[in-house]
Amino acid sequence: MNRRLHIIACPSLRSDLLQLAAEVESQIAFRHLENGLHERPAHEMRQALQTAIDQTTDCDAVVVAYGLCSRSVVGVTARDIPVVVPRAHDCIGLMLGSTQRYLGEIASNPGTYFQSAGWLQAVRGGAQPRFTFGPNSNVTREKLAEQYGEEAADYLMEQFKGFTQHYERLAYIATPVADGPKWEAEARAIAAEQKWAFERLDADTGWMRRLLEGDWQESEFLVLEPGQTVVLTADERLIAAASQ
C-alpha cells in the first residue's frame, strides 16, 4: 500500500528498518531518536516521542517504531495526523516477529539478555550517555567517584553489578543486515566475557515489514485518530486509544 509515512524509530531498529524500507511501496521518512533515552525515566522518552509527533507534518500517518518500553508510549497523543503504535513490549518482540514468540523465549529462558546488530550498533557506534548499564556498561569506579565522590563509588559499583547478575544466556537476534556477522561475533564475545550461554535466534521481519507497508492489523497495531491518546490495558492488547 503506497502511503506517505513518517517513522519515529528506536536507533536499535535503524539498519533493519532502512533495509526493509527499500523493499516496500510506502513513501517513508525516518527520524531516529537518541539511544540514551532508554537509560532515562519513561517520561523523558514520552516527551521526546510527543515532540517528534508534534513536529511532523505532510504525511498520511506517523508511525512510532517503539514498543511499550517501560510504558514510555503511554500518554502519547495524536494531534492532526493519525499515529500508529505497535502492540509490542519492546523492539525485541518486533525483531522476533510476534509477542507470542517473545514471551515464549522469556518463559523458557528467564535469564536472557537479547542483542541484535542494530542494538549493538546503536550502543557501540553512537553517542554514549554518561552511564550505560547491562553487559555493554560503560560504568567505572573512576567515573562514579568523579561524579558522586569516593565514599559512594564502591557502593554504587556493587549496585550496578545487579544489572547483569541474573542473566545466564545471551540471545543474538540475527536480522538480515549486511554487517550482521560482525555484530554476531561481537555478541559472542560479550557472552564469553560474561560467562553466559550464547544462542543465535533467526529474526522474523514480518511485523516490521507490515509496519512500513501500512498493513496495520488491529491485533498488532494501535491506530490513534487525531485527538486520541495511548492508554495502558490489562490484557494482551497492551495498549488502547482514549479520547481526550
Contacts in CASP RR format, 6 or more apart in sequence:
PFRMAT RR
TARGET T0000
AUTHOR 0000-0000-0000
METHOD contacts of the structure
MODEL  1
MNRRLHIIACPSLRSDLLQLAAEVESQIAFRHLENGLHERPAHEMRQALQ
TAIDQTTDCDAVVVAYGLCSRSVVGVTARDIPVVVPRAHDCIGLMLGSTQ
RYLGEIASNPGTYFQSAGWLQAVRGGAQPRFTFGPNSNVTREKLAEQYGE
EAADYLMEQFKGFTQHYERLAYIATPVADGPKWEAEARAIAAEQKWAFER
LDADTGWMRRLLEGDWQESEFLVLEPGQTVVLTADERLIAAASQ
1 25 0 8 1.000
1 26 0 8 1.000
1 213 0 8 1.000
1 214 0 8 1.000
1 215 0 8 1.000
2 25 0 8 1.000
2 26 0 8 1.000
2 27 0 8 1.000
3 26 0 8 1.000
3 27 0 8 1.000
3 60 0 8 1.000
3 61 0 8 1.000
3 214 0 8 1.000
4 26 0 8 1.000
4 27 0 8 1.000
4 58 0 8 1.000
4 59 0 8 1.000
4 60 0 8 1.000
5 26 0 8 1.000
5 27 0 8 1.000
5 28 0 8 1.000
5 29 0 8 1.000
5 59 0 8 1.000
5 60 0 8 1.000
5 61 0 8 1.000
5 62 0 8 1.000
5 63 0 8 1.000
5 212 0 8 1.000
5 214 0 8 1.000
6 28 0 8 1.000
6 29 0 8 1.000
6 30 0 8 1.000
6 31 0 8 1.000
6 56 0 8 1.000
6 59 0 8 1.000
6 61 0 8 1.000
6 62 0 8 1.000
6 63 0 8 1.000
7 17 0 8 1.000
7 21 0 8 1.000
7 28 0 8 1.000
7 29 0 8 1.000
7 30 0 8 1.000
7 31 0 8 1.000
7 63 0 8 1.000
7 65 0 8 1.000
7 211 0 8 1.000
7 212 0 8 1.000
8 31 0 8 1.000
8 33 0 8 1.000
8 49 0 8 1.000
8 52 0 8 1.000
8 53 0 8 1.000
8 56 0 8 1.000
8 62 0 8 1.000
8 63 0 8 1.000
8 64 0 8 1.000
8 65 0 8 1.000
8 66 0 8 1.000
9 17 0 8 1.000
9 30 0 8 1.000
9 31 0 8 1.000
9 32 0 8 1.000
9 33 0 8 1.000
9 65 0 8 1.000
9 66 0 8 1.000
10 32 0 8 1.000
10 33 0 8 1.000
10 35 0 8 1.000
10 65 0 8 1.000
10 66 0 8 1.000
10 67 0 8 1.000
10 69 0 8 1.000
10 91 0 8 1.000
10 122 0 8 1.000
11 32 0 8 1.000
11 33 0 8 1.000
11 34 0 8 1.000
11 35 0 8 1.000
11 118 0 8 1.000
11 121 0 8 1.000
11 122 0 8 1.000
11 126 0 8 1.000
12 35 0 8 1.000
12 91 0 8 1.000
12 116 0 8 1.000
12 118 0 8 1.000
12 119 0 8 1.000
12 121 0 8 1.000
12 122 0 8 1.000
13 65 0 8 1.000
13 91 0 8 1.000
13 94 0 8 1.000
13 95 0 8 1.000
13 118 0 8 1.000
13 208 0 8 1.000
14 30 0 8 1.000
14 32 0 8 1.000
14 118 0 8 1.000
14 121 0 8 1.000
14 122 0 8 1.000
15 117 0 8 1.000
15 118 0 8 1.000
15 121 0 8 1.000
15 175 0 8 1.000
15 177 0 8 1.000
15 179 0 8 1.000
16 95 0 8 1.000
16 116 0 8 1.000
16 117 0 8 1.000
16 118 0 8 1.000
16 175 0 8 1.000
16 177 0 8 1.000
16 203 0 8 1.000
16 205 0 8 1.000
16 208 0 8 1.000
17 30 0 8 1.000
17 65 0 8 1.000
17 208 0 8 1.000
17 212 0 8 1.000
18 30 0 8 1.000
19 176 0 8 1.000
19 177 0 8 1.000
20 205 0 8 1.000
20 208 0 8 1.000
20 209 0 8 1.000
20 212 0 8 1.000
21 28 0 8 1.000
21 30 0 8 1.000
21 212 0 8 1.000
23 209 0 8 1.000
24 209 0 8 1.000
24 212 0 8 1.000
24 213 0 8 1.000
25 213 0 8 1.000
26 212 0 8 1.000
26 213 0 8 1.000
26 214 0 8 1.000
28 212 0 8 1.000
29 59 0 8 1.000
31 52 0 8 1.000
31 56 0 8 1.000
33 45 0 8 1.000
33 48 0 8 1.000
33 49 0 8 1.000
33 52 0 8 1.000
34 48 0 8 1.000
34 127 0 8 1.000
35 122 0 8 1.000
35 123 0 8 1.000
35 126 0 8 1.000
35 127 0 8 1.000
35 129 0 8 1.000
36 128 0 8 1.000
36 129 0 8 1.000
36 132 0 8 1.000
37 44 0 8 1.000
37 45 0 8 1.000
37 48 0 8 1.000
37 72 0 8 1.000
38 45 0 8 1.000
38 69 0 8 1.000
39 129 0 8 1.000
39 131 0 8 1.000
39 132 0 8 1.000
39 133 0 8 1.000
40 129 0 8 1.000
42 69 0 8 1.000
42 70 0 8 1.000
42 71 0 8 1.000
42 72 0 8 1.000
43 72 0 8 1.000
45 66 0 8 1.000
45 69 0 8 1.000
45 70 0 8 1.000
45 72 0 8 1.000
46 72 0 8 1.000
46 73 0 8 1.000
46 74 0 8 1.000
46 75 0 8 1.000
46 76 0 8 1.000
49 64 0 8 1.000
49 66 0 8 1.000
49 72 0 8 1.000
49 73 0 8 1.000
49 76 0 8 1.000
50 75 0 8 1.000
50 76 0 8 1.000
50 77 0 8 1.000
53 62 0 8 1.000
53 64 0 8 1.000
53 76 0 8 1.000
53 77 0 8 1.000
53 78 0 8 1.000
53 79 0 8 1.000
53 81 0 8 1.000
53 83 0 8 1.000
54 79 0 8 1.000
56 62 0 8 1.000
56 81 0 8 1.000
57 81 0 8 1.000
59 81 0 8 1.000
60 81 0 8 1.000
60 82 0 8 1.000
61 81 0 8 1.000
61 82 0 8 1.000
61 83 0 8 1.000
61 84 0 8 1.000
61 214 0 8 1.000
61 223 0 8 1.000
62 78 0 8 1.000
62 81 0 8 1.000
62 82 0 8 1.000
62 83 0 8 1.000
62 84 0 8 1.000
63 83 0 8 1.000
63 84 0 8 1.000
63 211 0 8 1.000
63 212 0 8 1.000
64 73 0 8 1.000
64 76 0 8 1.000
64 83 0 8 1.000
64 84 0 8 1.000
64 85 0 8 1.000
64 86 0 8 1.000
65 86 0 8 1.000
65 91 0 8 1.000
65 94 0 8 1.000
65 208 0 8 1.000
65 211 0 8 1.000
66 72 0 8 1.000
66 73 0 8 1.000
66 85 0 8 1.000
66 86 0 8 1.000
66 90 0 8 1.000
66 91 0 8 1.000
67 73 0 8 1.000
67 85 0 8 1.000
67 86 0 8 1.000
67 88 0 8 1.000
67 89 0 8 1.000
67 90 0 8 1.000
67 91 0 8 1.000
67 94 0 8 1.000
68 74 0 8 1.000
68 88 0 8 1.000
68 89 0 8 1.000
68 90 0 8 1.000
68 238 0 8 1.000
68 239 0 8 1.000
69 90 0 8 1.000
69 91 0 8 1.000
71 232 0 8 1.000
73 85 0 8 1.000
73 230 0 8 1.000
73 239 0 8 1.000
74 230 0 8 1.000
74 231 0 8 1.000
74 232 0 8 1.000
74 239 0 8 1.000
75 229 0 8 1.000
75 230 0 8 1.000
75 231 0 8 1.000
76 83 0 8 1.000
76 85 0 8 1.000
76 224 0 8 1.000
76 229 0 8 1.000
76 230 0 8 1.000
77 83 0 8 1.000
77 224 0 8 1.000
77 227 0 8 1.000
77 228 0 8 1.000
77 229 0 8 1.000
77 230 0 8 1.000
77 244 0 8 1.000
78 224 0 8 1.000
78 225 0 8 1.000
78 226 0 8 1.000
78 227 0 8 1.000
78 228 0 8 1.000
78 229 0 8 1.000
79 226 0 8 1.000
79 227 0 8 1.000
80 226 0 8 1.000
81 226 0 8 1.000
82 223 0 8 1.000
82 224 0 8 1.000
82 225 0 8 1.000
82 226 0 8 1.000
83 223 0 8 1.000
83 224 0 8 1.000
84 211 0 8 1.000
84 214 0 8 1.000
84 216 0 8 1.000
84 221 0 8 1.000
84 222 0 8 1.000
84 223 0 8 1.000
84 224 0 8 1.000
85 221 0 8 1.000
85 222 0 8 1.000
85 224 0 8 1.000
85 230 0 8 1.000
85 239 0 8 1.000
86 94 0 8 1.000
86 207 0 8 1.000
86 211 0 8 1.000
86 220 0 8 1.000
86 221 0 8 1.000
86 222 0 8 1.000
87 99 0 8 1.000
87 219 0 8 1.000
87 220 0 8 1.000
87 221 0 8 1.000
87 222 0 8 1.000
87 237 0 8 1.000
87 238 0 8 1.000
87 239 0 8 1.000
88 94 0 8 1.000
88 99 0 8 1.000
88 102 0 8 1.000
88 207 0 8 1.000
88 238 0 8 1.000
89 99 0 8 1.000
89 102 0 8 1.000
89 103 0 8 1.000
89 238 0 8 1.000
91 119 0 8 1.000
92 102 0 8 1.000
92 114 0 8 1.000
92 173 0 8 1.000
93 99 0 8 1.000
93 101 0 8 1.000
93 102 0 8 1.000
93 207 0 8 1.000
94 207 0 8 1.000
94 208 0 8 1.000
94 211 0 8 1.000
95 116 0 8 1.000
95 173 0 8 1.000
95 175 0 8 1.000
95 203 0 8 1.000
95 204 0 8 1.000
95 205 0 8 1.000
95 208 0 8 1.000
96 102 0 8 1.000
96 105 0 8 1.000
96 173 0 8 1.000
96 201 0 8 1.000
96 203 0 8 1.000
96 204 0 8 1.000
97 203 0 8 1.000
97 204 0 8 1.000
97 205 0 8 1.000
97 206 0 8 1.000
97 207 0 8 1.000
97 208 0 8 1.000
98 204 0 8 1.000
98 207 0 8 1.000
99 236 0 8 1.000
99 238 0 8 1.000
101 204 0 8 1.000
105 112 0 8 1.000
105 171 0 8 1.000
105 201 0 8 1.000
106 112 0 8 1.000
109 168 0 8 1.000
109 169 0 8 1.000
109 171 0 8 1.000
111 166 0 8 1.000
111 167 0 8 1.000
111 168 0 8 1.000
111 169 0 8 1.000
112 167 0 8 1.000
112 168 0 8 1.000
112 169 0 8 1.000
112 170 0 8 1.000
112 171 0 8 1.000
113 134 0 8 1.000
113 135 0 8 1.000
113 164 0 8 1.000
113 167 0 8 1.000
113 169 0 8 1.000
113 170 0 8 1.000
113 171 0 8 1.000
113 196 0 8 1.000
114 170 0 8 1.000
114 171 0 8 1.000
114 172 0 8 1.000
114 173 0 8 1.000
115 170 0 8 1.000
115 171 0 8 1.000
115 172 0 8 1.000
115 173 0 8 1.000
115 183 0 8 1.000
115 187 0 8 1.000
115 190 0 8 1.000
116 172 0 8 1.000
116 173 0 8 1.000
116 174 0 8 1.000
116 175 0 8 1.000
116 183 0 8 1.000
116 203 0 8 1.000
117 174 0 8 1.000
117 175 0 8 1.000
117 177 0 8 1.000
117 179 0 8 1.000
117 180 0 8 1.000
117 182 0 8 1.000
117 183 0 8 1.000
117 184 0 8 1.000
118 175 0 8 1.000
118 177 0 8 1.000
118 183 0 8 1.000
120 136 0 8 1.000
120 183 0 8 1.000
120 186 0 8 1.000
120 187 0 8 1.000
121 183 0 8 1.000
123 132 0 8 1.000
123 136 0 8 1.000
124 136 0 8 1.000
124 186 0 8 1.000
128 138 0 8 1.000
130 143 0 8 1.000
130 147 0 8 1.000
131 137 0 8 1.000
131 138 0 8 1.000
131 139 0 8 1.000
131 143 0 8 1.000
132 138 0 8 1.000
132 139 0 8 1.000
133 139 0 8 1.000
133 160 0 8 1.000
133 163 0 8 1.000
134 163 0 8 1.000
134 164 0 8 1.000
135 164 0 8 1.000
135 167 0 8 1.000
135 170 0 8 1.000
135 190 0 8 1.000
135 193 0 8 1.000
135 194 0 8 1.000
136 190 0 8 1.000
137 160 0 8 1.000
137 163 0 8 1.000
137 164 0 8 1.000
139 157 0 8 1.000
139 160 0 8 1.000
141 153 0 8 1.000
141 154 0 8 1.000
141 157 0 8 1.000
144 152 0 8 1.000
144 153 0 8 1.000
144 156 0 8 1.000
144 157 0 8 1.000
145 152 0 8 1.000
145 153 0 8 1.000
148 156 0 8 1.000
164 194 0 8 1.000
167 194 0 8 1.000
167 196 0 8 1.000
168 196 0 8 1.000
168 197 0 8 1.000
169 191 0 8 1.000
169 196 0 8 1.000
169 197 0 8 1.000
169 198 0 8 1.000
169 199 0 8 1.000
170 187 0 8 1.000
170 190 0 8 1.000
170 191 0 8 1.000
170 194 0 8 1.000
170 196 0 8 1.000
170 197 0 8 1.000
170 198 0 8 1.000
170 199 0 8 1.000
171 199 0 8 1.000
171 200 0 8 1.000
171 201 0 8 1.000
172 183 0 8 1.000
172 184 0 8 1.000
172 187 0 8 1.000
172 188 0 8 1.000
172 198 0 8 1.000
172 199 0 8 1.000
172 200 0 8 1.000
172 201 0 8 1.000
173 201 0 8 1.000
173 202 0 8 1.000
173 203 0 8 1.000
174 180 0 8 1.000
174 184 0 8 1.000
174 200 0 8 1.000
174 201 0 8 1.000
174 202 0 8 1.000
174 203 0 8 1.000
175 203 0 8 1.000
175 205 0 8 1.000
176 203 0 8 1.000
176 205 0 8 1.000
184 200 0 8 1.000
187 198 0 8 1.000
188 198 0 8 1.000
191 197 0 8 1.000
191 198 0 8 1.000
192 198 0 8 1.000
207 220 0 8 1.000
210 216 0 8 1.000
210 217 0 8 1.000
210 220 0 8 1.000
210 221 0 8 1.000
211 221 0 8 1.000
216 223 0 8 1.000
222 230 0 8 1.000
222 237 0 8 1.000
222 239 0 8 1.000
222 240 0 8 1.000
222 241 0 8 1.000
223 241 0 8 1.000
224 230 0 8 1.000
224 241 0 8 1.000
225 241 0 8 1.000
227 243 0 8 1.000
227 244 0 8 1.000
228 241 0 8 1.000
228 242 0 8 1.000
228 243 0 8 1.000
228 244 0 8 1.000
229 241 0 8 1.000
229 242 0 8 1.000
229 243 0 8 1.000
229 244 0 8 1.000
230 239 0 8 1.000
230 240 0 8 1.000
230 241 0 8 1.000
230 242 0 8 1.000
231 239 0 8 1.000
231 240 0 8 1.000
231 241 0 8 1.000
231 242 0 8 1.000
232 238 0 8 1.000
232 239 0 8 1.000
232 240 0 8 1.000
233 239 0 8 1.000
233 240 0 8 1.000
END
